[in-house]
Amino acid sequence: MTLHQTVEDVTRRIAERSAPSRTAYRAAVDRAATDWPARQALSCTNLAHGMASAPLNDKLRLREIKPANLAIITSYNDMLSAHQPYARYPEILKQAARDAGAVAQVASGVPAMCDGITQGQPGMELSLFSRDIIAMSSAVGLTHNTFDGGLWLGVCDKIVPGLLIAALRFGHLPAVFVPAGPMGSGITNSEKSRVRQRFYAGEATREELLESELAAYHSAGTCTFYGTANSNQLLMEFMGLHVPGAAFVPHDSGLRDQLSAEAAKRLVALTATAGRYRPIADIVDERAVVNAVVGLLATGGSSNHTIHLVAIARAAGIVLTWDDFDELSGVVPLLSKVYPNGQADINQFHAAGGVGTVLAELLDAGLLHRDVKTVVGDDLADYATEPKFEDGRLVSVPSPKPGQAPDIIAAASAPFAPEGGLRLVEGNLGRAVVKVSAVDPAHRIVEAPAQVFDSQSGVHDAYAAGELDRDVVVVVRGQGPRANGMPELHKLMPPLTLLQDKGHRVALVTDGRLSGASGVVPAALHVSPEAAADGPIARIQDGDLIRVDCEQGTLALLVDEADWSTRTPAPVSPSEPGLGRELFAVFRQQVTSAELGASVIETECDSNGVSHVEGV
């Protein structure tokens, strides 16, 4: 199938605008890859320290120099359900490496926090910044410079983006990402949402709410809704960084262990010492980034990736903009319905064909670059498959065609919607993104008076007092990366949904974020410039008429220009100390805007003069 013209045009423009930074990035990668294996440049003392605790046979291999030494970067902890399964992985990966004639060592552990635990709490202000901390923590482990490739163990919201940023900054090393799989299905996500709404309406007790949440989040494994964590896993497949089909295999299946072992064996084969050197810098190029955006749009994935994918691309010297998301969204159809933009959970999506089925449809429609490098070959069609363990070996079979569950996965010829799940909105209030995949078309245009808040708790207080029982655009400002780290504001969804269900025209405008699982209320997110950067959002007043139009891409304040020009920005309350927030003051001072990835990590995109964003 011929590549769609818009996909081709967007990719070409990304490559053109990225040429200076991408050239500089590749030069840095080439400099780092001059000597193989890396440990041959270490002194005997260096080597001895690096292998002191290794088992005898591993020591013998490491002394030989030639056998590959694989770094395991793990986000294991046993409080987070998605990451608890990683406790067993190091031994699986080490043995698989030995079977392939190599050695694997745990090089670094990185922090992993759960937005589900910190939602609405002070610790949520550290969530987005934890992505860059994860990248830095990974770098500490790899800086020992004794490794020939990396196995990257991560699942959830900021963890995979942080790991991938680090992997790209060590772009001379081959890399394979190793997922852990979802938990089994509990109560339906829609039932969980209904109980939350009943609780906020005063119709359910706290005990009922807790029982519902425990029935939804009940075991090890990733949460089953299609939020940022599961969007991460799908994107790693679309970028060719997983063993094909690994994303959503259950965490407690024998097949999962086989896929993890295969990841280590595959990495050995990609190392320079094995003769088929393929560093991650060769895999993640402009085409891979566009493929990731297309996969996100076609599945109604997390709005958080309008930040993360920008930062990931910049780590590889690639300048991705919100305009690119918006243009691609205009031609990429919505092919899946998984909660919150449908009733199915991720296990049902996987059973219906999952990643492989959606990817195959997009390839056939000419919406993906097929001729890309991956960890298994040179053809993205390798990912239009599902893994099986047959006769003692791992095999791949073609993914089923759509039709197994037509309410979950649609054919590209008959999509759920003709356009993708994200919109760019802009106007005199700046620029923002809206996740529209779960928003009913009847709710996508809202024009109503503003009610302005400086905190999430203020919205809840106003709702409880009955002050929002009308058509309203709720504005929550001072929530951007420079203000307080850009926490998610997911707890706004139950009261706003209740207002919308009562027949009111309701929208949210904020320089903060929402959970990747948000969607039924139109929400203009990541408003840039943010209030703490003197953005127009800081000048909105109660009663101002605001128009949020997801169809025409409008975010506008409908006030007299003379009045508007005389207003001064409202002050932004500084982030309060406590729970470690004071340790991140330097991040708040240095962080870029949401449009530039909300990052403190400088890349070639900054030093080569291409840090601009088109349209601003």
WONORZI-V271396 format. One record per pair of residues at least 6 apart in sequence whose C-alpha atoms are under 6 Angstrom apart, sorted by the first residue. I is the first residue (numbers start at 1). J is the second residue. D is the distance in Angstrom with one decimal. If there is no record, write none. Layout:
# WONORZI-V271396
i->{I:I}
j->{J:J}
d->{D:D}
This chain:
# WONORZI-V271396
i->{1:1:2:3:4:4:18:18:21:21:21:21:22:22:25:29:29:33:38:39:67:68:68:69:69:69:69:70:70:70:70:70:71:71:71:71:71:71:72:72:72:72:72:73:73:73:73:74:74:75:75:75:75:76:76:77:77:78:81:81:82:82:93:93:94:96:96:97:97:97:100:107:108:110:110:118:124:125:125:125:131:131:132:134:135:135:135:135:149:149:149:150:151:151:151:152:152:153:154:155:156:157:157:165:165:168:171:171:172:173:174:174:174:175:176:176:177:177:180:181:181:181:181:181:182:182:182:182:183:183:183:186:186:187:187:197:198:224:224:225:225:225:226:227:227:227:228:228:231:233:235:236:238:239:239:240:241:244:245:245:270:270:270:271:283:283:291:297:297:298:298:298:298:299:299:299:300:300:302:303:303:307:307:310:310:311:317:317:326:326:329:329:330:331:332:332:333:333:333:333:333:334:334:334:334:335:335:335:335:336:336:337:338:338:339:340:341:341:352:352:353:353:356:356:356:356:357:359:360:361:370:370:371:372:372:384:385:385:385:385:386:386:386:387:387:388:388:388:402:402:402:421:421:421:422:422:422:423:423:424:424:424:425:425:425:425:425:426:426:427:427:427:428:429:429:429:430:431:431:432:432:432:432:433:433:434:434:438:438:439:439:444:445:445:446:446:446:447:447:448:448:448:448:448:449:449:449:449:449:450:450:450:450:450:450:451:451:451:452:452:453:453:454:454:454:470:471:471:471:472:473:473:473:474:475:475:475:476:477:477:478:478:479:479:479:480:480:480:480:482:483:484:486:488:488:488:489:490:490:500:507:507:508:509:509:510:510:511:511:511:511:512:513:513:529:531:531:538:538:539:545:546:546:546:547:547:548:548:590:591:591:591:592:592:605}
j->{364:366:366:366:366:367:318:319:317:604:605:608:317:318:317:171:172:172:146:146:102:102:148:103:104:147:148:104:147:148:149:150:104:105:106:107:147:150:105:106:107:150:151:107:108:109:152:109:153:109:110:112:154:83:86:83:84:84:220:221:221:222:261:264:104:261:264:103:264:265:265:141:141:134:137:124:487:484:485:487:158:162:162:162:162:163:165:166:173:174:175:175:175:176:177:177:178:178:160:229:229:228:229:312:315:316:280:281:279:279:278:279:280:280:241:242:241:242:251:221:248:249:250:251:221:222:250:251:220:221:222:215:216:215:216:494:204:345:346:339:345:346:339:302:516:517:302:516:301:247:292:242:292:288:292:374:375:383:386:387:276:277:278:277:373:374:368:420:421:333:334:335:420:334:335:336:421:437:516:435:516:594:597:320:597:597:604:605:423:424:419:420:419:419:419:420:415:417:418:419:420:415:416:417:420:409:410:415:416:408:409:408:344:345:345:517:437:438:404:405:399:400:383:384:385:399:399:384:384:412:379:380:379:378:379:399:396:397:398:399:396:397:399:395:396:394:395:396:409:410:411:435:436:437:434:435:436:433:434:432:433:553:431:432:553:554:555:554:555:554:555:556:556:536:537:556:528:527:528:524:525:526:527:524:525:523:524:519:520:519:520:550:548:549:505:547:548:546:547:471:472:473:545:546:472:473:543:544:545:472:473:474:542:543:544:474:475:542:475:542:475:476:476:477:478:504:504:505:506:506:506:507:508:508:508:509:510:510:510:511:531:572:486:511:512:486:511:512:530:588:532:575:512:513:514:515:514:514:515:506:522:523:523:523:524:525:527:525:526:527:530:526:525:526:535:537:538:569:570:569:558:556:557:558:555:556:554:555:600:598:599:600:598:599:611}
d->{5.9:5.3:5.5:4.3:5.2:5.6:5.1:5.4:4.8:4.9:5.1:5.7:4.3:6.0:5.5:5.7:5.1:5.5:5.4:4.5:5.1:5.0:5.8:4.8:5.5:5.1:5.5:4.4:5.6:5.8:5.0:5.6:5.9:5.4:5.9:5.3:5.9:4.6:5.8:4.5:5.5:6.0:4.8:5.8:5.0:5.9:5.1:5.0:4.7:5.7:5.0:5.8:5.6:5.2:5.4:5.9:5.6:4.4:4.3:5.1:4.2:4.1:5.5:5.7:5.0:5.2:6.0:5.5:5.7:5.9:5.9:5.0:4.7:5.6:5.8:5.0:5.2:5.9:5.0:4.9:4.8:4.5:5.7:5.2:4.7:5.5:6.0:4.6:4.9:4.7:5.7:4.8:5.9:5.2:5.9:4.7:5.8:5.1:5.3:5.8:4.1:5.1:4.8:5.3:5.7:5.8:5.4:4.7:5.1:4.8:5.7:3.8:5.0:5.7:5.5:6.0:5.8:5.3:5.4:5.8:5.1:5.4:4.9:4.3:4.4:4.0:5.4:5.9:5.7:3.9:5.3:5.7:4.9:5.9:5.3:5.1:5.4:5.4:5.1:5.4:5.4:6.0:5.8:5.5:4.1:4.5:5.0:4.8:5.6:5.2:5.4:5.9:5.5:5.2:6.0:4.4:5.8:5.0:4.9:5.7:5.3:4.9:5.2:4.9:5.1:5.7:5.5:4.6:5.0:5.6:4.4:5.4:5.5:5.9:5.9:5.0:4.6:5.4:4.1:6.0:5.7:5.9:4.6:5.4:5.1:4.3:5.7:5.6:5.7:5.6:5.7:4.4:5.2:5.7:5.2:5.1:6.0:5.8:4.4:4.4:5.2:5.8:5.5:5.1:5.1:5.6:4.9:5.3:5.9:5.4:4.5:4.9:4.8:5.6:5.9:5.7:5.7:4.0:5.5:5.6:5.9:5.6:5.8:4.0:5.1:5.4:5.4:5.8:5.0:5.8:5.6:4.9:5.3:5.4:5.8:5.8:5.9:5.4:4.3:4.5:5.5:5.5:5.5:5.8:4.5:5.9:5.3:6.0:5.9:5.7:5.6:5.8:5.3:4.3:5.7:4.6:5.6:5.6:5.1:5.9:4.7:5.9:5.8:5.4:4.1:4.8:5.4:5.1:4.8:5.9:4.9:5.1:5.4:5.2:5.9:5.8:5.5:5.5:5.4:5.4:5.3:5.5:4.5:5.5:5.3:5.6:5.0:4.9:5.1:5.8:4.4:5.3:5.8:4.4:5.9:5.8:5.3:5.6:4.3:5.8:5.1:5.8:5.5:5.7:5.3:5.9:4.8:5.3:4.4:5.9:4.7:5.9:5.3:5.0:5.2:5.1:6.0:4.8:4.7:5.6:6.0:4.8:5.5:5.3:6.0:5.7:4.9:4.6:5.8:5.2:5.7:4.8:5.6:4.8:5.9:4.8:5.7:4.9:5.5:5.7:5.5:5.5:5.1:5.5:4.5:4.4:5.0:5.0:5.7:4.5:5.4:5.0:5.0:4.5:4.6:5.8:5.0:5.1:5.3:5.8:5.1:5.7:4.5:5.9:4.7:5.4:5.9:5.9:4.4:4.3:5.4:5.3:5.8:5.9:4.5:5.7:4.7:4.8:5.3:4.7:5.3:5.7:4.6:5.8:5.9:5.3:5.8:4.9:5.8:5.7:5.2:4.7:4.8:5.4:5.5}
